[in-house]
Amino acid sequence: MVWRLYHRGELVGEIDEQSRDFPWTYGRFRPLPGFAPLRPLFAAWNAAVDAEDDEAMDRAYDAVRAAVTMSHPDGRQVAEFLLTRR
């Protein structure tokens, strides 16, 4: 099962589903060429999580969610999601 990440309608990454533990789905992310401009957003998110900085996490999460959308393997758009490292 492959979940897809989009930026302005362009496919920028795919997540190969590895396992599920409701409500979480775990997978391996494969960035595509269009992902490069988004790397700083995800780096800021990871830094905020590592620092356990709630305010920075909120800002970073908002920036990521404003920049990307995600689709289920069947093509339906995911309403709410949180992308993070495991």
N, C-alpha and C positions, 0 to 999 in steps of 0.2 A: 504494500500500500504506500502510495506516495502523496504527501501533502505538498502544496505549492505556495510559494511566497511571491507576491507581486509588488512592484513599485510603479505607480502611474500606468497600470495595465500591462507592464512588461514583466515577464517571468524572470525573477532574479535569483531564485533558489528553490531547491527541493529538499524535502525531509523524508527520508526512507524510514518508515515506521519500523521500530524494533520490538516494542512492547507497549502494553497498556496497564495502568493501575488507576482505575476511574477515580477522579476525573482527568488524570494526566495521561498523555500519550508521549512516549519517548522515541526518539529517532536520531538518525545521523544526518546532519545538514550538509548539503552539497551546494556551495555557492556557484552561481553562473556568472558570466562576464558582467552583467548589469548590476551585480551586487557591490562592486568596488566602491561606488560613492556612498553606500550605506554603512560601510565598515565603521566609520567614526561613531555613528549612532549606537551600534551594538557594542563598541569598545567602551563608550560612556556608560551604557547600561551595565556591562560586566564590572567596570570599575566601581560603580555605585553599589552594586550587590556585594562585591568583595569588601568594600569599606563599611557596609551595613548602614549607609547614609540614606535614610528614608526620603528626605527631600530630594536628593539627587536621583534616587530611584524613581520617584514620581515624575520628575522632569524628563528623565531618560525614557521611561515607559511611554509618556505622552508623545515624545518625539518619534519613537519607533512606531507607535500605533498610527500617528499622523502620516507616516511615510510608507507603510506597507499594509497590504491585505493578505489574507491567506484563504486557500480553498481546500476543502475536504478532498480525499481521493476521488469522490464521485463528481467533483466540480462545483458543489455548493460552496458558497462563501461562508467562512467561519465568522460568527458574530463577535465572539470574545476569545482572545487567546493571550498567552504569556509565553514568550520565547526566552529560554534561559539555558545555561549550561548545566549539565548534571554533574 
